[in-house]
């Protein structure tokens, strides 16, 4: 009888608890979909401020705006964390054409890659060599490359369902192409835009020269996919055609900027920190609505949803909007460095940086014990179809926090449309669907709630 | 030993079979995403033909175009099935305003509901009574209604994750509102557009007068959600304001049109028919890309994908593009009637009529034996994240085929954006994402392949 009663009590306790959790998560989704703030906040960030290149005036406006936004909510403490960030400026609009015969030219849309040097003031005109990979470049050697523009034309693979995998498979040409081509004497680099669409929009993105001396650096730009197809076809007809491009971008000295941080102090375990965030900077071509204005507004909203539904966190919850993710992760590195210096105990960090699309689930980078615990929560998210929980990466900004015990998580939205907009002029607010954005914010909030309530498994070997 | 060998053989056979199925489905998705035709076909249907109202010249152009499309593929037989369909025409553009004081007016966007009568040539101006439901209408009675315009203002519920549920919960006011209001002496009906967005686009849709005598029919129109909010607010400030609207739509005599049918004859069981389809007609405001041009091009593509990947169906597979779904389902009824008359044995029918968005899975209306068999195939679709298989409705056009044994299925895409576009002028091709459309076509093709290969469970009690 005693055992039976105990069993009943346990069953009731568990049943109650599961029911409570579902009720809390239901309340979060209801609040987000009926009285959500993420869409209006993102509207302001996108349309009133716009593209927020690291080191730009817009980036500073975004710092002020999001700090004020948090000031209007019930955060216990809000502060700016100073960080020196790169400042690269695009200058006047780029210009490029294919010259199939002297005097016969077709203009094509290009955009300088982030971090690239300028062309000489009069531009560069040279013969072109098309390659599909760094390996192919290397096989051509100095004889095949010197004095030419290297055209990296590896498309993303459309057969991959996760478009981020297709991106990863093709991004090396953008990141390292100029550095490698310069070593064979190339005079410039043109890279096929990393998108699965065929269209006229060039997609920018970060690139590196590594340790290459300044005088050996060559300018690099992305060409739209239609432009890439045209260039490739024209080259097949006549390998002697020439390509012209001109850009005036340059890197200035680093400037001081800030990560924006807001904190709700935990009632019971204030020293255990749960972080939720995205990055506040963006590229300059669009307004950075998907990358990553969405993640910033969702992160603040995720905390607001907890408070609006009457939940008081037991642990400390911190929103961090990282600066300069697109150009080298300065904000993320600074945050992790300061956290380490202060001996802060981050048990969980969650990033949204894959677009404001319908959320499909989360990916986690953590111990198998923690993954098992998290997987047991999947049924709570199934009514919202955000229940694909997988092991995998998390987010670039929270990566530097990785240590033995921390659970890192990333929101995983539907990825089909992301690279239509990524780093291009059509990454704009009009391509945000309110409900999709709100579902993501709610899912993030629900996960914060569960980790706050149940904590994480501490592995003593960690 | 003998048992062990038998076990191994069975295991090998099953393993092989599962592997073959995955290979076939992988090939289908690869073909769709790398060499798919659905997007280009839908581009033509949407941008070269446009909105395809039942009985219109565009609907006839769509019949010819899709028949030609199938003629260019390896169908064994293609034919047009004649059907008499309603012809309702919109006439000159509608016009409406709120008159808060004599001479002080605000124009608001409206669109006549499909099937509605016109207003008198000079329009209607009358006081307005706002209700949220047919019950509220009935409670007001003739005293509260007679001589007025009834304004049905029940919003769709944003908290529901499946937006089709939110639509179902609010569509009665559009379908029956005028019929009910007329019986209390109302002079006209204005219905809040069925969308979850607040914007300026009115959304049309079908409505009925039931058995109401012609002389008692009153005009009905949809107002944009922003217009509905304005009207409601204005009414709260002053219940005596008046509303004016004018529309010149009318129903003409039925005209002959066609269902478009293409068939691949089964090699082994030609008398067992698998149907895949969508509806060819659309509303006239946009170009009907999502509703249901997407379903039509996906249905033809689903069959092309089978052939392009080298699969020869054992059973007969038939593409049916139904006419006049939006205005009373004449095509669907005709098809089912003819199938019954000829004693045709349809074992499976699959419809895509929920937009060309990222597919999340399928819903099935079938026996539990068949559902169990189908559920066992879910892992084959998991790599494509189209593995949410649920019991539920299928599609309006295939509904009339329901009998004891047939398995009915519906493609279930992500529903968050559907009602942003549904029946409005922004249901256009530019809101179609190529990959999302192609994933849907591939998922449909994969399901056809499995049902063709394994058949369905026949319940003798059926």
HADDOCK unambig.tbl for C-alpha pairs under 7 A between the chains (distance, minus, plus):
assign (segid A and resid 30 and name CA) (segid B and resid 159 and name CA) 5.18 0.50 0.50
assign (segid A and resid 33 and name CA) (segid B and resid 158 and name CA) 5.85 0.50 0.50
assign (segid A and resid 33 and name CA) (segid B and resid 159 and name CA) 5.63 0.50 0.50
assign (segid A and resid 34 and name CA) (segid B and resid 158 and name CA) 5.96 0.50 0.50
assign (segid A and resid 34 and name CA) (segid B and resid 159 and name CA) 6.34 0.50 0.50
assign (segid A and resid 158 and name CA) (segid B and resid 33 and name CA) 5.86 0.50 0.50
assign (segid A and resid 158 and name CA) (segid B and resid 34 and name CA) 5.96 0.50 0.50
assign (segid A and resid 159 and name CA) (segid B and resid 30 and name CA) 5.18 0.50 0.50
assign (segid A and resid 159 and name CA) (segid B and resid 33 and name CA) 5.63 0.50 0.50
assign (segid A and resid 159 and name CA) (segid B and resid 34 and name CA) 6.34 0.50 0.50
assign (segid A and resid 161 and name CA) (segid B and resid 384 and name CA) 6.19 0.50 0.50
assign (segid A and resid 384 and name CA) (segid B and resid 161 and name CA) 6.19 0.50 0.50
assign (segid A and resid 416 and name CA) (segid B and resid 435 and name CA) 6.39 0.50 0.50
assign (segid A and resid 416 and name CA) (segid B and resid 436 and name CA) 6.57 0.50 0.50
assign (segid A and resid 435 and name CA) (segid B and resid 416 and name CA) 6.39 0.50 0.50
assign (segid A and resid 436 and name CA) (segid B and resid 416 and name CA) 6.57 0.50 0.50
